Amino acid sequence: LEIDGTEISQDATVPLRDNERIHFGHLIAKHVAGRDSVKVKLWRESESLEVDVALRPDRWLVPRIDGYDAAAEYAIIGGLVFIPLSHPWAELKSHDKHWSSSRALIHHYWGEALDQEGRQVVVLSKVLAHPCNVGYHNLSNLILSRFAGQPMRNVAELARAVSRCEEEQLVFNFQRPHGDGGELVVLDRKEAIDAEPEILAQHLIAAPCMVRSDGKGEPRPLDSLQSNEPEAVTVSSS
């Protein structure tokens, strides 16, 4: 019925100035989400009620604003560059020859709400060519579905899983942005580890990964995140 004491008409408009009217969403949009609240008068079960509604910004599975819900996260594993899918990343790709596939990824997840804090769509953005990843140099814009047979919740979880992997091979399963089917990438773990310093130096990259464990704050190297985690306790039986 009303927002902040302003009556809403039957056509969902409110006064703006003189004889002009505007959609009632204007009364909400002029507040700061995450800080302000609005007083709403509504009709429920045959009576009028007034409630305070805290305004919260929308949270999307695919982040939309750099510095707000999107950040420059990445993990480089054997020359494979993994990033969380985001609108700022897709905009950078607009001048790339693979623009159509990055746009398809955005459209595939358009409007999907963030249902779990820290969840990301992990994407293989590109491959930094090196002998350790021969045969995969042309891969890009693929969605990571599993690593070592397990789904990955975000880039940070992927980086941790790789750092703790003791198998001889690093096995990545991807799904294509168009149609059915997928791609399988298998790297020799020792070769990938040995190649890391050379790949980083060649491309002037300071750290193999910069990630956010919970999707908040500034991206940090994996080592600093792991140092804040509680150490595992080993229990031995006698």
C-alpha positions in Angstrom: 0.0 0.0 0.0 2.8 2.5 1.0 6.5 2.7 1.0 8.1 5.3 3.5 4.6 6.9 3.8 4.1 7.4 0.1 0.9 5.8 -1.3 1.3 3.4 -4.2 -1.5 3.7 -6.8 -3.2 0.8 -8.6 -0.8 1.1 -11.6 2.2 0.6 -9.2 3.3 4.3 -9.6 4.1 7.0 -7.0 4.4 10.8 -7.4 7.7 12.1 -8.7 7.4 15.9 -9.4 4.5 18.1 -10.5 2.2 15.8 -12.5 4.8 13.1 -13.2 4.6 9.6 -11.8 7.2 6.8 -11.6 7.3 3.1 -10.7 7.3 2.6 -6.9 10.7 0.9 -7.3 12.2 4.4 -7.3 11.4 4.7 -3.6 13.6 1.6 -3.0 16.3 2.3 -5.5 17.2 5.7 -3.9 18.3 3.9 -0.7 21.6 2.1 -0.2 21.3 -1.7 -0.2 23.0 -3.4 2.7 22.7 -0.3 4.9 19.2 1.2 4.8 15.7 -0.2 5.3 12.3 0.9 4.2 9.0 1.1 6.0 6.4 -0.8 4.1 2.6 -0.7 4.7 0.8 -3.7 3.4 -2.5 -5.5 3.6 -2.4 -9.0 5.0 -5.3 -11.2 6.3 -7.8 -8.4 6.2 -5.7 -5.9 8.1 -3.1 -3.3 7.6 0.4 -3.9 8.8 3.6 -1.8 8.9 6.9 -3.6 8.7 10.6 -2.5 8.4 12.3 -4.2 5.5 16.1 -4.3 5.4 17.5 -3.8 1.9 20.0 -6.4 0.8 21.8 -6.3 -2.6 21.1 -9.1 -5.0 23.7 -11.9 -5.0 24.2 -13.7 -8.3 26.0 -17.0 -9.0 27.9 -15.1 -11.8 29.2 -11.9 -10.2 28.4 -8.7 -12.1 30.4 -5.8 -10.6 34.1 -5.7 -10.3 35.2 -4.7 -6.7 31.7 -5.6 -5.3 30.9 -9.3 -5.9 33.6 -9.9 -8.5 37.4 -10.0 -7.9 40.5 -11.0 -9.9 40.8 -14.6 -8.8 42.7 -17.3 -10.6 44.6 -20.5 -10.2 47.3 -21.7 -12.7 47.8 -25.4 -12.7 50.3 -26.8 -15.2 49.6 -23.8 -17.4 45.8 -24.2 -17.2 44.3 -20.9 -16.1 41.2 -21.3 -14.0 39.0 -18.3 -13.0 35.5 -17.8 -11.6 32.9 -16.9 -14.3 32.0 -13.2 -14.0 30.6 -10.4 -16.1 33.9 -8.3 -15.8 35.8 -11.3 -17.2 33.4 -11.8 -20.1 33.7 -8.1 -20.9 37.5 -8.5 -21.2 36.9 -11.4 -23.5 34.7 -9.2 -25.8 37.8 -8.4 -27.8 38.9 -12.0 -27.9 38.4 -14.4 -30.8 36.5 -16.7 -28.3 34.0 -14.0 -27.4 31.0 -16.0 -28.6 31.8 -18.9 -26.2 32.4 -16.7 -23.2 29.1 -14.9 -23.9 27.4 -18.3 -24.1 28.6 -19.1 -20.6 27.2 -15.8 -19.3 23.8 -16.5 -20.9 23.7 -20.0 -19.6 23.9 -18.8 -16.0 22.0 -15.5 -16.5 19.7 -14.7 -13.6 20.8 -17.7 -11.4 20.9 -16.6 -7.8 23.8 -17.4 -5.5 22.4 -20.3 -3.4 25.5 -21.0 -1.3 28.1 -18.6 -0.1 31.4 -19.0 -1.9 30.0 -21.0 -4.7 31.5 -20.2 -8.2 31.3 -21.4 -11.7 34.9 -22.5 -12.3 36.1 -21.9 -15.9 39.2 -22.8 -17.8 39.9 -19.4 -19.3 43.0 -20.3 -21.4 46.1 -22.5 -21.5 49.6 -21.0 -21.2 51.4 -23.2 -23.7 54.2 -25.4 -22.3 55.5 -28.9 -23.1 53.7 -30.2 -19.9 50.3 -29.3 -21.5 50.9 -30.3 -25.2 47.7 -31.2 -26.9 45.5 -28.8 -24.9 46.8 -25.4 -26.0 43.6 -24.5 -27.9 41.2 -25.1 -25.0 39.4 -22.2 -23.5 36.1 -21.2 -22.0 35.2 -24.6 -20.6 33.3 -25.2 -17.4 35.1 -27.4 -14.9 32.7 -30.2 -13.8 35.1 -32.3 -11.8 38.7 -32.6 -10.6 39.9 -36.1 -9.6 36.3 -37.3 -9.9 35.0 -34.6 -7.4 33.0 -31.4 -8.1 34.8 -28.2 -7.1 32.8 -25.5 -5.3 35.1 -22.7 -6.3 38.6 -21.8 -7.5 40.1 -21.9 -4.0 38.8 -25.4 -3.4 40.3 -26.5 -6.7 43.7 -25.0 -5.8 43.6 -26.8 -2.4 42.6 -30.1 -4.0 45.5 -29.9 -6.5 48.0 -29.0 -3.8 47.0 -32.0 -1.7 46.7 -34.4 -4.6 49.2 -37.3 -4.4 48.1 -39.2 -7.6 50.5 -39.4 -10.5 48.1 -37.6 -12.8 45.9 -34.5 -12.5 42.5 -35.3 -14.1 40.1 -32.5 -15.1 36.7 -33.1 -16.6 35.1 -30.1 -18.4 31.7 -29.5 -20.1 31.4 -27.5 -23.3 29.4 -24.2 -23.4 27.6 -25.4 -26.5 25.7 -28.7 -26.8 26.4 -32.0 -25.0 29.7 -33.8 -24.3 32.8 -32.7 -22.6 36.6 -32.6 -22.5 39.0 -34.6 -20.5 42.4 -33.1 -19.6 45.1 -35.3 -18.0 48.4 -33.8 -16.8 51.4 -35.5 -15.3 51.4 -34.1 -11.8 55.2 -34.0 -11.4 55.7 -32.4 -14.8 53.1 -29.8 -14.0 54.7 -28.9 -10.6 58.2 -28.8 -12.2 56.9 -26.5 -15.0 55.2 -24.0 -12.7 58.2 -21.7 -12.0 59.1 -21.5 -15.7 55.5 -20.8 -16.8 55.1 -18.0 -14.1 58.4 -16.4 -15.1 57.7 -16.5 -18.8 54.4 -14.7 -18.3 55.6 -12.4 -15.5 53.1 -13.8 -13.0 53.9 -13.4 -9.3 51.9 -16.2 -7.8 50.4 -19.5 -9.1 47.0 -18.5 -7.6 45.1 -15.7 -5.9 41.9 -16.9 -4.4 39.1 -16.1 -1.9 38.0 -19.1 0.2 34.6 -17.7 1.0 34.0 -15.4 -1.9 34.7 -12.3 0.2 37.5 -9.9 0.7 40.6 -9.6 -1.5 42.2 -12.6 -3.3 45.2 -14.0 -1.6 47.9 -16.6 -2.3 46.8 -20.1 -1.4 49.6 -20.4 1.2 48.2 -17.6 3.3 44.7 -19.1 3.2 46.0 -22.5 4.3 48.0 -21.0 7.1 44.8 -19.7 8.7 43.1 -23.1 8.5 43.2 -25.4 11.6 45.8 -28.1 11.4 44.6 -31.6 10.9 44.9 -33.8 14.0 46.3 -37.3 13.4 44.9 -39.9 15.7 46.9 -43.2 16.1 45.6 -46.3 17.6 47.8 -48.4 19.9 
